[in-house]
Amino acid sequence: MPRTWLSIRVDLVAGHGEMLWPRPGRLFAAATTHTFEQLATAIDDAFARWDRSHLHQFTRGDGSELGIPSDENEISARAIDYRRVKLAQLQLGEQFAYVFDFGDQWEHLCTVGPRRVDPIETLGIRSDRPLPYFGWGDIPDQYRRLWDADDGESPRPRRPKQSDLPPLLWSWRQDVLWDAATPRRRR
């Protein structure tokens, strides 16, 4: 199959008012027929965004903004409908920004790779949407929660012993102790 798809690098630069370093990132394979809306969904999936009720948009180098047009706020009122704009508008090497959640401001730098890729070679399939094919770094929780009941004020719970796990896997069994490298049985 010919190399017709774009490779788009997405680096998470900032969120919750903090610059991230090292920056977590993902590489995406995307067809030029995919839309910016599909790319936004792929980015949100790859960066573990589970509350999708927030506004988000792309900003291109020429200043154009792509998102969901809305009269509810000034930013969205200027946006070009990203459901209709294809990634074919992107040039190799082009950089643009993606912001998820205008309150917490999860900012991403997107860079189109210097060469096109073959989706079968890169992904193993020809997908109907952009997909990540490589990634690095720790992905922060959308609301900076570290455990299920984290309210931002409570102290971190103590790490439980393995006894809170059912013995479904060998490593969860209570009669197994771990040293640095080798599992062994308790005597």
ABEGO torsion letter per residue (X at the ends): XBBABBBBBBBBABBGGBBBOBBBBBBBBBBAABBAAAAAAAAAAAAGBABAABBBBBBBAAGBBBBBBBAABAAAAABBBAAABBAAABBBGBBBBBBBGAAAGBBBBBBBBABBBBAAAAAGBBBABBBBABBBEBBBBAAGBABAABAGABBBBBBBBAAABBBABAAABAABBBBAABBBBBX
